[in-house]
Amino acid sequence: MDDPVLLDLATALAERAAAEILAIRERGFRIERKADDSVVTEADKAAERIILNGLRGALAGCTVVAEEEAASGVVFGARPEFWLVDPLDGTREFSGGGDDFTVNIGLVRDRAPVLGVVAVPGTGEIFGGIAGAGAWRQQNGLRSPIRARPCPPEGLTVVASRRHGDPARLQEFVAGRTVARLVNFGSSLKFCRIAEGEADLYPRFGRTMEWDTCAPHAVVVAAGGSVETLDGRPLLYGKPGWENPHFVCQGVRSGAWSL
């Protein structure tokens, strides 16, 4: 399959997973805790089954690294090409009745994210993109191209984690830059707001895993933005333990600011 067909497959699976997540929230669910004390629900597990069955059924022999399988000890080594799946990013927002939780399906090739889909079940939005081929936002079945923006004259819109992160480190990082506003979101929705040109900068100083970032990273890159480590290098995938270093997601580079 070529990349547009793979993106269509991931989009269809993200839509199915999003519908299942909403159905489970509607009827009610129990909250459990994993070994690392993070929360998990029936919705996380059901969404992951839909995605894994869909990818492995359509792409015989493909490698998929998924959050809940990894938590249960089912982990595959990195390959030249592999999928990263977070079936419900922002479980706390989901279980607390919020809308900023997502379904993330991304494809890595030679350590770089090449395509990704991020579904936002609570709002009905879906974001998708292929590196080098553009990104889009879908709402009510209609797709519109999206593009990251240069920093506007009035200053940066900075997005930050609602529940995780380091506020003091964030303030230190943006010191000396003109910040128009600071907005907090849960989940990978932060990346998507940068990809669609609604925000400009997302410095992340808290812990993240590769399945948290792969799909939205691909969307940001497809939209003309970037995701880099604090020393200005590309954020790569297939790292031992699947844990990311601190990173900065940003829109189109401007002479007014840089890493």
ZADO-1210 file (C-alpha; in nm, 4 decimals, padded with zeros to 6 digits):
<atoms>
<atom x="00.0000" y="00.0000" z="00.0000" code="MET" pos="1"/>
<atom x="00.1200" y="00.3513" z="-00.0703" code="ASP" pos="2"/>
<atom x="00.1098" y="00.6213" z="00.1965" code="ASP" pos="3"/>
<atom x="-00.2273" y="00.7780" z="00.0989" code="PRO" pos="4"/>
<atom x="-00.3915" y="00.4348" z="00.1235" code="VAL" pos="5"/>
<atom x="-00.2215" y="00.3717" z="00.4574" code="LEU" pos="6"/>
<atom x="-00.3468" y="00.7081" z="00.5808" code="LEU" pos="7"/>
<atom x="-00.7001" y="00.6193" z="00.4731" code="ASP" pos="8"/>
<atom x="-00.6724" y="00.2908" z="00.6618" code="LEU" pos="9"/>
<atom x="-00.5523" y="00.4648" z="00.9770" code="ALA" pos="10"/>
<atom x="-00.8279" y="00.7255" z="00.9460" code="THR" pos="11"/>
<atom x="-01.1005" y="00.4618" z="00.9170" code="ALA" pos="12"/>
<atom x="-00.9642" y="00.2769" z="01.2207" code="LEU" pos="13"/>
<atom x="-00.9371" y="00.5977" z="01.4235" code="ALA" pos="14"/>
<atom x="-01.2999" y="00.6781" z="01.3391" code="GLU" pos="15"/>
<atom x="-01.4134" y="00.3336" z="01.4522" code="ARG" pos="16"/>
<atom x="-01.2113" y="00.3577" z="01.7717" code="ALA" pos="17"/>
<atom x="-01.3494" y="00.7056" z="01.8434" code="ALA" pos="18"/>
<atom x="-01.7068" y="00.5832" z="01.8029" code="ALA" pos="19"/>
<atom x="-01.6419" y="00.2936" z="02.0431" code="GLU" pos="20"/>
<atom x="-01.4859" y="00.5276" z="02.2998" code="ILE" pos="21"/>
<atom x="-01.7918" y="00.7535" z="02.2936" code="LEU" pos="22"/>
<atom x="-02.0273" y="00.4568" z="02.3220" code="ALA" pos="23"/>
<atom x="-01.8432" y="00.3303" z="02.6285" code="ILE" pos="24"/>
<atom x="-01.8466" y="00.6731" z="02.7901" code="ARG" pos="25"/>
<atom x="-02.2196" y="00.6975" z="02.7274" code="GLU" pos="26"/>
<atom x="-02.2976" y="00.3693" z="02.9040" code="ARG" pos="27"/>
<atom x="-02.0436" y="00.4109" z="03.1837" code="GLY" pos="28"/>
<atom x="-01.7127" y="00.2449" z="03.2698" code="PHE" pos="29"/>
<atom x="-01.4730" y="00.1570" z="03.5488" code="ARG" pos="30"/>
<atom x="-01.1344" y="00.3204" z="03.6026" code="ILE" pos="31"/>
<atom x="-00.8365" y="00.0975" z="03.6756" code="GLU" pos="32"/>
<atom x="-00.4718" y="00.1711" z="03.7477" code="ARG" pos="33"/>
<atom x="-00.1729" y="00.0269" z="03.5685" code="LYS" pos="34"/>
<atom x="00.1590" y="-00.0666" z="03.7254" code="ALA" pos="35"/>
<atom x="00.2925" y="00.2873" z="03.6747" code="ASP" pos="36"/>
<atom x="-00.0190" y="00.4258" z="03.8535" code="ASP" pos="37"/>
<atom x="-00.1592" y="00.5772" z="03.5333" code="SER" pos="38"/>
<atom x="-00.5291" y="00.5252" z="03.4705" code="VAL" pos="39"/>
<atom x="-00.6820" y="00.2933" z="03.2118" code="VAL" pos="40"/>
<atom x="-01.0421" y="00.2171" z="03.1201" code="THR" pos="41"/>
<atom x="-01.2435" y="-00.0275" z="02.9141" code="GLU" pos="42"/>
<atom x="-01.2418" y="00.2346" z="02.6387" code="ALA" pos="43"/>
<atom x="-00.8604" y="00.2324" z="02.6104" code="ASP" pos="44"/>
<atom x="-00.8595" y="-00.1452" z="02.5683" code="LYS" pos="45"/>
<atom x="-01.1549" y="-00.1637" z="02.3286" code="ALA" pos="46"/>
<atom x="-01.0154" y="00.1119" z="02.1052" code="ALA" pos="47"/>
<atom x="-00.6760" y="-00.0575" z="02.0954" code="GLU" pos="48"/>
<atom x="-00.8313" y="-00.3905" z="01.9912" code="ARG" pos="49"/>
<atom x="-01.0093" y="-00.2204" z="01.7006" code="ILE" pos="50"/>
<atom x="-00.6899" y="-00.0549" z="01.5800" code="ILE" pos="51"/>
<atom x="-00.4609" y="-00.3548" z="01.6251" code="LEU" pos="52"/>
<atom x="-00.7017" y="-00.5949" z="01.4565" code="ASN" pos="53"/>
<atom x="-00.7484" y="-00.3500" z="01.1703" code="GLY" pos="54"/>
<atom x="-00.3782" y="-00.2854" z="01.1103" code="LEU" pos="55"/>
<atom x="-00.2695" y="-00.6465" z="01.1484" code="ARG" pos="56"/>
<atom x="-00.5587" y="-00.7720" z="00.9394" code="GLY" pos="57"/>
<atom x="-00.4893" y="-00.5345" z="00.6518" code="ALA" pos="58"/>
<atom x="-00.1091" y="-00.5367" z="00.6695" code="LEU" pos="59"/>
<atom x="00.0130" y="-00.8911" z="00.7242" code="ALA" pos="60"/>
<atom x="00.3390" y="-00.8985" z="00.9159" code="GLY" pos="61"/>
<atom x="00.3354" y="-00.5311" z="01.0154" code="CYS" pos="62"/>
<atom x="00.4880" y="-00.4285" z="01.3478" code="THR" pos="63"/>
<atom x="00.2632" y="-00.2313" z="01.5824" code="VAL" pos="64"/>
<atom x="00.3708" y="-00.0939" z="01.9202" code="VAL" pos="65"/>
<atom x="00.0634" y="00.0022" z="02.1222" code="ALA" pos="66"/>
<atom x="00.0356" y="00.1520" z="02.4692" code="GLU" pos="67"/>
<atom x="-00.1862" y="-00.1047" z="02.6378" code="GLU" pos="68"/>
<atom x="-00.0071" y="-00.4043" z="02.4861" code="GLU" pos="69"/>
<atom x="00.3219" y="-00.2541" z="02.6014" code="ALA" pos="70"/>
<atom x="00.1796" y="-00.2053" z="02.9522" code="ALA" pos="71"/>
<atom x="00.0904" y="-00.5757" z="02.9604" code="SER" pos="72"/>
<atom x="00.4410" y="-00.6769" z="02.8540" code="GLY" pos="73"/>
<atom x="00.3788" y="-00.7309" z="02.4823" code="VAL" pos="74"/>
<atom x="00.6520" y="-00.5203" z="02.3251" code="VAL" pos="75"/>
<atom x="00.8190" y="-00.5507" z="01.9864" code="PHE" pos="76"/>
<atom x="01.1571" y="-00.4142" z="01.8942" code="GLY" pos="77"/>
<atom x="01.1808" y="-00.1177" z="01.6597" code="ALA" pos="78"/>
<atom x="01.1891" y="-00.1988" z="01.2888" code="ARG" pos="79"/>
<atom x="01.2792" y="00.0154" z="00.9846" code="PRO" pos="80"/>
<atom x="00.9006" y="00.0610" z="00.9548" code="GLU" pos="81"/>
<atom x="00.6516" y="00.0254" z="01.2401" code="PHE" pos="82"/>
<atom x="00.3268" y="00.1711" z="01.3755" code="TRP" pos="83"/>
<atom x="00.2809" y="00.3481" z="01.7077" code="LEU" pos="84"/>
<atom x="-00.0659" y="00.3532" z="01.8629" code="VAL" pos="85"/>
<atom x="-00.2134" y="00.5338" z="02.1607" code="ASP" pos="86"/>
<atom x="-00.5794" y="00.4272" z="02.1571" code="PRO" pos="87"/>
<atom x="-00.6916" y="00.6912" z="02.4081" code="LEU" pos="88"/>
<atom x="-00.4494" y="00.9726" z="02.4814" code="ASP" pos="89"/>
<atom x="-00.5792" y="01.1808" z="02.7701" code="GLY" pos="90"/>
<atom x="-00.7589" y="00.9126" z="02.9697" code="THR" pos="91"/>
<atom x="-00.7949" y="01.1492" z="03.2650" code="ARG" pos="92"/>
<atom x="-00.9729" y="01.4044" z="03.0460" code="GLU" pos="93"/>
<atom x="-01.1962" y="01.1283" z="02.9072" code="PHE" pos="94"/>
<atom x="-01.2843" y="00.9885" z="03.2493" code="SER" pos="95"/>
<atom x="-01.3382" y="01.3381" z="03.3903" code="GLY" pos="96"/>
<atom x="-01.5930" y="01.4306" z="03.1246" code="GLY" pos="97"/>
<atom x="-01.3705" y="01.6593" z="02.9171" code="GLY" pos="98"/>
<atom x="-01.3366" y="01.6613" z="02.5391" code="ASP" pos="99"/>
<atom x="-00.9615" y="01.7016" z="02.4843" code="ASP" pos="100"/>
<atom x="-00.8701" y="01.3359" z="02.4495" code="PHE" pos="101"/>
<atom x="-00.7537" y="01.1719" z="02.1279" code="THR" pos="102"/>
<atom x="-00.6894" y="00.8538" z="01.9317" code="VAL" pos="103"/>
<atom x="-00.3366" y="00.8458" z="01.7861" code="ASN" pos="104"/>
<atom x="-00.2191" y="00.6219" z="01.5007" code="ILE" pos="105"/>
<atom x="00.1198" y="00.6964" z="01.3472" code="GLY" pos="106"/>
<atom x="00.3680" y="00.5291" z="01.1133" code="LEU" pos="107"/>
<atom x="00.7458" y="00.5478" z="01.1589" code="VAL" pos="108"/>
<atom x="00.9889" y="00.4867" z="00.8774" code="ARG" pos="109"/>
<atom x="01.3656" y="00.5045" z="00.9315" code="ASP" pos="110"/>
<atom x="01.3057" y="00.6556" z="01.2783" code="ARG" pos="111"/>
<atom x="01.0962" y="00.9484" z="01.1505" code="ALA" pos="112"/>
<atom x="00.7157" y="00.9821" z="01.1662" code="PRO" pos="113"/>
<atom x="00.5898" y="00.9773" z="00.8073" code="VAL" pos="114"/>
<atom x="00.2127" y="00.9816" z="00.8489" code="LEU" pos="115"/>
<atom x="-00.0363" y="01.0131" z="01.1287" code="GLY" pos="116"/>
<atom x="-00.4014" y="01.0399" z="01.2231" code="VAL" pos="117"/>
<atom x="-00.5346" y="01.2045" z="01.5383" code="VAL" pos="118"/>
<atom x="-00.9063" y="01.1676" z="01.6095" code="ALA" pos="119"/>
<atom x="-01.0740" y="01.3860" z="01.8717" code="VAL" pos="120"/>
<atom x="-01.3870" y="01.1902" z="01.9675" code="PRO" pos="121"/>
<atom x="-01.5295" y="01.4598" z="02.1921" code="GLY" pos="122"/>
<atom x="-01.5393" y="01.7220" z="01.9164" code="THR" pos="123"/>
<atom x="-01.5723" y="01.5009" z="01.6085" code="GLY" pos="124"/>
<atom x="-01.2497" y="01.6375" z="01.4581" code="GLU" pos="125"/>
<atom x="-00.9929" y="01.4234" z="01.2812" code="ILE" pos="126"/>
<atom x="-00.6475" y="01.5474" z="01.1832" code="PHE" pos="127"/>
<atom x="-00.4300" y="01.3665" z="00.9325" code="GLY" pos="128"/>
<atom x="-00.1168" y="01.4196" z="00.7317" code="GLY" pos="129"/>
<atom x="00.1714" y="01.2736" z="00.5350" code="ILE" pos="130"/>
<atom x="00.5149" y="01.4306" z="00.5683" code="ALA" pos="131"/>
<atom x="00.5890" y="01.6214" z="00.2492" code="GLY" pos="132"/>
<atom x="00.2330" y="01.5891" z="00.1190" code="ALA" pos="133"/>
<atom x="00.0313" y="01.8163" z="00.3468" code="GLY" pos="134"/>
<atom x="-00.2124" y="01.7909" z="00.6365" code="ALA" pos="135"/>
<atom x="-00.5881" y="01.8268" z="00.6810" code="TRP" pos="136"/>
<atom x="-00.8613" y="01.8627" z="00.9385" code="ARG" pos="137"/>
<atom x="-01.1873" y="01.6744" z="00.8964" code="GLN" pos="138"/>
<atom x="-01.5175" y="01.7769" z="01.0543" code="GLN" pos="139"/>
<atom x="-01.8633" y="01.6424" z="00.9666" code="ASN" pos="140"/>
<atom x="-01.7093" y="01.4388" z="00.6848" code="GLY" pos="141"/>
<atom x="-01.5514" y="01.7422" z="00.5172" code="LEU" pos="142"/>
<atom x="-01.1740" y="01.7825" z="00.4904" code="ARG" pos="143"/>
<atom x="-00.9919" y="02.1139" z="00.4781" code="SER" pos="144"/>
<atom x="-00.6165" y="02.1601" z="00.4349" code="PRO" pos="145"/>
<atom x="-00.4355" y="02.3009" z="00.7364" code="ILE" pos="146"/>
<atom x="-00.1039" y="02.4774" z="00.7705" code="ARG" pos="147"/>
<atom x="00.1132" y="02.5840" z="01.0618" code="ALA" pos="148"/>
<atom x="00.1663" y="02.9587" z="01.0814" code="ARG" pos="149"/>
<atom x="00.4630" y="03.1889" z="01.1409" code="PRO" pos="150"/>
<atom x="00.4584" y="03.3685" z="01.4731" code="CYS" pos="151"/>
<atom x="00.2004" y="03.6526" z="01.4462" code="PRO" pos="152"/>
<atom x="00.3045" y="04.0134" z="01.5257" code="PRO" pos="153"/>
<atom x="00.1053" y="04.0170" z="01.8503" code="GLU" pos="154"/>
<atom x="00.3108" y="03.7302" z="01.9900" code="GLY" pos="155"/>
<atom x="00.3054" y="03.3572" z="02.0503" code="LEU" pos="156"/>
<atom x="00.0125" y="03.1443" z="02.1502" code="THR" pos="157"/>
<atom x="00.1761" y="02.8871" z="02.3747" code="VAL" pos="158"/>
<atom x="00.0044" y="02.5565" z="02.4517" code="VAL" pos="159"/>
<atom x="00.0878" y="02.3511" z="02.7577" code="ALA" pos="160"/>
<atom x="-00.0250" y="02.0335" z="02.9280" code="SER" pos="161"/>
<atom x="-00.3319" y="02.0591" z="03.1482" code="ARG" pos="162"/>
<atom x="-00.2080" y="01.7977" z="03.3973" code="ARG" pos="163"/>
<atom x="00.1599" y="01.7310" z="03.3294" code="HIS" pos="164"/>
<atom x="00.4636" y="01.9456" z="03.2783" code="GLY" pos="165"/>
<atom x="00.6784" y="02.1981" z="03.4601" code="ASP" pos="166"/>
<atom x="00.5210" y="02.5488" z="03.4802" code="PRO" pos="167"/>
<atom x="00.8371" y="02.7070" z="03.6184" code="ALA" pos="168"/>
<atom x="01.0481" y="02.5583" z="03.3379" code="ARG" pos="169"/>
<atom x="00.7915" y="02.6761" z="03.0843" code="LEU" pos="170"/>
<atom x="00.8069" y="03.0334" z="03.2125" code="GLN" pos="171"/>
<atom x="01.1857" y="03.0212" z="03.1986" code="GLU" pos="172"/>
<atom x="01.1759" y="02.8900" z="02.8410" code="PHE" pos="173"/>
<atom x="00.9437" y="03.1629" z="02.7089" code="VAL" pos="174"/>
<atom x="01.1139" y="03.4454" z="02.9017" code="ALA" pos="175"/>
<atom x="01.2155" y="03.7182" z="02.6591" code="GLY" pos="176"/>
<atom x="00.9596" y="03.6129" z="02.3981" code="ARG" pos="177"/>
<atom x="00.6372" y="03.7978" z="02.3366" code="THR" pos="178"/>
<atom x="00.3581" y="03.5689" z="02.4521" code="VAL" pos="179"/>
<atom x="00.0057" y="03.6693" z="02.3570" code="ALA" pos="180"/>
<atom x="-00.1620" y="03.3909" z="02.5522" code="ARG" pos="181"/>
<atom x="-00.1123" y="03.0564" z="02.7209" code="LEU" pos="182"/>
<atom x="-00.3675" y="02.7796" z="02.6638" code="VAL" pos="183"/>
<atom x="-00.3829" y="02.4430" z="02.8400" code="ASN" pos="184"/>
<atom x="-00.4971" y="02.1236" z="02.6695" code="PHE" pos="185"/>
<atom x="-00.4802" y="01.7560" z="02.7502" code="GLY" pos="186"/>
<atom x="-00.3562" y="01.4931" z="02.5040" code="SER" pos="187"/>
<atom x="-00.2041" y="01.5337" z="02.1589" code="SER" pos="188"/>
<atom x="-00.4600" y="01.8029" z="02.0765" code="LEU" pos="189"/>
<atom x="-00.1820" y="02.0513" z="02.1579" code="LYS" pos="190"/>
<atom x="00.0108" y="01.9431" z="01.8484" code="PHE" pos="191"/>
<atom x="-00.3023" y="01.9679" z="01.6347" code="CYS" pos="192"/>
<atom x="-00.3711" y="02.3267" z="01.7341" code="ARG" pos="193"/>
<atom x="-00.0211" y="02.4151" z="01.6154" code="ILE" pos="194"/>
<atom x="-00.0678" y="02.2188" z="01.2922" code="ALA" pos="195"/>
<atom x="-00.3863" y="02.4096" z="01.2074" code="GLU" pos="196"/>
<atom x="-00.2331" y="02.7496" z="01.2855" code="GLY" pos="197"/>
<atom x="-00.4243" y="02.8179" z="01.6079" code="GLU" pos="198"/>
<atom x="-00.1122" y="02.8073" z="01.8267" code="ALA" pos="199"/>
<atom x="00.2617" y="02.8487" z="01.7823" code="ASP" pos="200"/>
<atom x="00.4694" y="02.6804" z="02.0503" code="LEU" pos="201"/>
<atom x="00.4452" y="02.3715" z="02.2719" code="TYR" pos="202"/>
<atom x="00.7509" y="02.3113" z="02.4912" code="PRO" pos="203"/>
<atom x="00.7194" y="01.9771" z="02.6704" code="ARG" pos="204"/>
<atom x="00.9259" y="01.9193" z="02.9836" code="PHE" pos="205"/>
<atom x="00.7264" y="01.6291" z="03.1292" code="GLY" pos="206"/>
<atom x="00.7467" y="01.2593" z="03.0481" code="ARG" pos="207"/>
<atom x="00.5992" y="01.1343" z="02.7208" code="THR" pos="208"/>
<atom x="00.6146" y="00.8080" z="02.5327" code="MET" pos="209"/>
<atom x="00.6598" y="00.7571" z="02.1601" code="GLU" pos="210"/>
<atom x="00.2980" y="00.6436" z="02.1110" code="TRP" pos="211"/>
<atom x="00.1861" y="00.9758" z="02.2645" code="ASP" pos="212"/>
<atom x="00.3676" y="01.1834" z="02.0045" code="THR" pos="213"/>
<atom x="00.4208" y="00.9919" z="01.6798" code="CYS" pos="214"/>
<atom x="00.0866" y="01.0557" z="01.5086" code="ALA" pos="215"/>
<atom x="00.0523" y="01.4235" z="01.6033" code="PRO" pos="216"/>
<atom x="00.4219" y="01.4782" z="01.5259" code="HIS" pos="217"/>
<atom x="00.3579" y="01.3531" z="01.1719" code="ALA" pos="218"/>
<atom x="00.0594" y="01.5875" z="01.1367" code="VAL" pos="219"/>
<atom x="00.2635" y="01.8874" z="01.2534" code="VAL" pos="220"/>
<atom x="00.5463" y="01.8104" z="01.0100" code="VAL" pos="221"/>
<atom x="00.2970" y="01.7592" z="00.7260" code="ALA" pos="222"/>
<atom x="00.1507" y="02.1009" z="00.8119" code="ALA" pos="223"/>
<atom x="00.4904" y="02.2736" z="00.7933" code="GLY" pos="224"/>
<atom x="00.5876" y="02.2746" z="01.1603" code="GLY" pos="225"/>
<atom x="00.8556" y="02.0837" z="01.3500" code="SER" pos="226"/>
<atom x="00.9173" y="01.8801" z="01.6635" code="VAL" pos="227"/>
<atom x="01.2715" y="01.8903" z="01.7977" code="GLU" pos="228"/>
<atom x="01.4673" y="01.8061" z="02.1098" code="THR" pos="229"/>
<atom x="01.5880" y="02.0938" z="02.3260" code="LEU" pos="230"/>
<atom x="01.9230" y="02.0948" z="02.1442" code="ASP" pos="231"/>
<atom x="01.7497" y="02.1465" z="01.8089" code="GLY" pos="232"/>
<atom x="01.7704" y="01.7924" z="01.6749" code="ARG" pos="233"/>
<atom x="01.4742" y="01.6069" z="01.5229" code="PRO" pos="234"/>
<atom x="01.2757" y="01.3956" z="01.7673" code="LEU" pos="235"/>
<atom x="01.3393" y="01.0370" z="01.6548" code="LEU" pos="236"/>
<atom x="01.1520" y="00.7109" z="01.7173" code="TYR" pos="237"/>
<atom x="01.2475" y="00.3567" z="01.8056" code="GLY" pos="238"/>
<atom x="01.4395" y="00.4592" z="02.1182" code="LYS" pos="239"/>
<atom x="01.5113" y="00.2029" z="02.3936" code="PRO" pos="240"/>
<atom x="01.2158" y="00.1992" z="02.6316" code="GLY" pos="241"/>
<atom x="01.0055" y="00.4111" z="02.3907" code="TRP" pos="242"/>
<atom x="01.0463" y="00.7198" z="02.6121" code="GLU" pos="243"/>
<atom x="01.0946" y="01.0663" z="02.4622" code="ASN" pos="244"/>
<atom x="01.3346" y="01.3333" z="02.5837" code="PRO" pos="245"/>
<atom x="01.1976" y="01.6816" z="02.6440" code="HIS" pos="246"/>
<atom x="01.1016" y="01.8475" z="02.3170" code="PHE" pos="247"/>
<atom x="00.9609" y="02.1569" z="02.1513" code="VAL" pos="248"/>
<atom x="00.6810" y="02.1517" z="01.8954" code="CYS" pos="249"/>
<atom x="00.6507" y="02.4710" z="01.6945" code="GLN" pos="250"/>
<atom x="00.4889" y="02.6189" z="01.3881" code="GLY" pos="251"/>
<atom x="00.6731" y="02.7832" z="01.1004" code="VAL" pos="252"/>
<atom x="01.0084" y="02.9236" z="01.2065" code="ARG" pos="253"/>
<atom x="01.0313" y="03.3007" z="01.2354" code="SER" pos="254"/>
<atom x="01.3267" y="03.5312" z="01.2770" code="GLY" pos="255"/>
<atom x="01.1566" y="03.6679" z="01.5871" code="ALA" pos="256"/>
<atom x="01.2108" y="03.3470" z="01.7829" code="TRP" pos="257"/>
<atom x="01.3827" y="03.0117" z="01.7736" code="SER" pos="258"/>
<atom x="01.4684" y="02.7226" z="02.0008" code="LEU" pos="259"/>
</atoms>
